[in-house]
Amino acid sequence: MKKTTTARLSAAAIALTLLVSACSDDEDDASAEPTEEAGSAEESTTEMDDQAAESDIVDTAVAAGDFDTLVSAVQAAGLEETLRGEGPFTVFAPTDAAFEALPAGTVDALLADPTGDLADILTYHVVEGEVMAADVAGLAGQEVATVNGASFTVNVADDGAVSLTDAAGNEVAVTQTDVEASNGVIHVIDAVLMPA
């Protein structure tokens, strides 16, 4: 049971990372590099936001530089063309660090079967339509259906912090919001969501 949950979590992490890479490359670059210097992060975020508005979700994620695993997973699962499509899509994108936090070997196992658990996990990170942060906050306590068909629950703390509870009962924090792309928006999360 734990191995199945771990595999699904790993797959979800990969899917999210790929989605984020596809959706938040420009904005994530600003987010990924700011850990070195606060000034660099603010400048990178501004540049990423400007680039993202003109780039699709995949190009935005690639440009961000902190979603290499996610982008690789999205490509392996055959979802790149879809995430470059008209949309709009909302992608809750796990960072490379989120994928690295998965049990050892999880990402490799998911990549070995890209159209199975990996695709399920990745599509669990995508919601149809453009859902901005203000809209997400208004969904407190509600379940949100994903492209995967499964749902996650939106949690909003008293201080306004947003987290998501996945189908496996894991709580994942939203760390950056409203990274706009030409075909949707990316929200960065700190862990991989699992559909079950």
N, C-alpha and C positions, 0 to 999 in steps of 0.2 A: 504494500500500500504506500509506504514511504517512498519507494523507488519510483512508483508511478507518479506521485505528487511531485517529486523532485524532477523527474523528466518533464512533466508538464510545466513546472515552474521554469525550468531551463528553456524549454521551447518558447514559453511566453516571453521570457526575457529576450531571447533572440529575435522573436517577432517584433517586440516593441523597439528593440534597438534598430532593427531594420527600418521600421516605420518612422522612427525618429530621424534616422539618418536620411531617409527619403524626404521627410517633411521639414526637418529643422537644421539642415546643414549650415545655412547662413547664420541663423540665430544661435545655434549650438556652438558654433565656433567662438562666438563672443562669450558664451557660457563656459565652454571648456577651457579657454585660455585665461579667464579671469581668476582662476584659482591661484595663479602665480602672482598677480598684482591686481588690486582692486581697480586701479585706473585702466589697466589693459582690458579688464572684463567689461567695463562700461563702454569703452571705445569699441570693443569687439561686438558687443550686443547691438550697438547702434548700427555698425556696419552690416551685421548679420540681418537686422531688421530691414535695412534698406535693400539688401540683396535678395532677401526672402520674398519681398513683395513682388519681385520680378521673376523669381525662380519657383519651380514647382516644389512639392514636398521633398522629393528625393534629392534634388540639387541643393535645397536648403540644408538638409541633413548632412550631405557630403561636405558642404562648405563649412559647416559648424565644426567639424573635426573631432567631435566627441561621440560620434555615432557610427564608427566604423563597423562594429559588430552588427548593429541593427541593419545597416545598409547591405552588408554582405549577406545577412540572413534573408532580407527582402529579395535580393537578386537570386539567391539560391532557391527560394520558394516560388519564383516566377511571379512575384507581385509588383515588380518594378514598373511595368507598363501601366498597371492599374493605378498606382500611386502617382504616376505622371499624367493620368487622365484628367478629364474636366472637373470631376468632383462636384461639389466641394467635399473634403474629408477633414475630420478632426483626428489627429494622431496623438496618442499618449505615448511618448517616446522614451524608452529607457536608455540611459547612457551606457558607454562602454563599461564604466565601473559597476553598473547594475548587473550587467552580464557576467562580469568577473566575480561577483559575489555568489553566483550560482555554484552548486557543488561541482567539484572538479570533473571534467569530462562531459558535462551536460551539454554545453554548446556544441561540441564535436558530435555528440550523439544525435542532436537535433539536426545538424547540418547533414548527417549521413542519410536522413529521411526527410528531405526538405518539403515534400508535399503532404506529409503526415502531420505529426505533432507540431513541427515548426510552423507550418502554414496556419494551423489552428491557433497557436499562440500569437503569432503576428497579427492575424485578423481580429484577435480579441483586443488589440490595442487601437483599433480603428472604429470610429463612429461616423455614420453618414451625416453630411451637412457640416456647416461651419459653426462650431460651438465655442464661443469666446469665453474667457475667464469669468466675466460678469454673469454669463448664462449658466456656467458650471456651478457657481456659488448659489444660484437660485434653485439648483437641483438637490439641495441638502436632504439626505435621507431617502432619496429616490434611486431606483434601479435604472440603469441606462443600457439599452440594447446595443450590442456591438455588431460589426459586420460578420463576425463569427457566429452570431446567433445567440450566444450566451450574454449575460449581463453582469455588470459590476455596480456597486453602490457608491454614491457620492457622499462624502462626509465633510462638513464644514465646521471647524472649531469656532469658539467664541471670538478668537483673535482674527478670524477670516482665513486661516490656513486650511487648505483643501487636501484631502487624501481620498484614496479610492480603496474599497474593500473588494477584492476579487472573489470569484466563485469558490476558491480554495480557502477563503477566510483570511488571506494575507492583506495587511494594510500597507499601501504604497503612497508616499508623499509626492505631491505635485510641487516641484522645485522652481519651475520657470513657466510662465504662461504667455499665451498670445504671440507666438513666433509665427508671423503671417507668411504665407506662401501664395503663389498665384492661384493655386487650386485648393486652398484650405488653410488650416492652422495647426500648429504643433504645440503641445504642452509637454514639458520635460518631466519625467518621473524618476524616482531614485531606486526603483526595483522593477523586476519583470512581473507583469500581471499573469496569473494562471487561470485558464478557463474552467478548471475543475480539479 
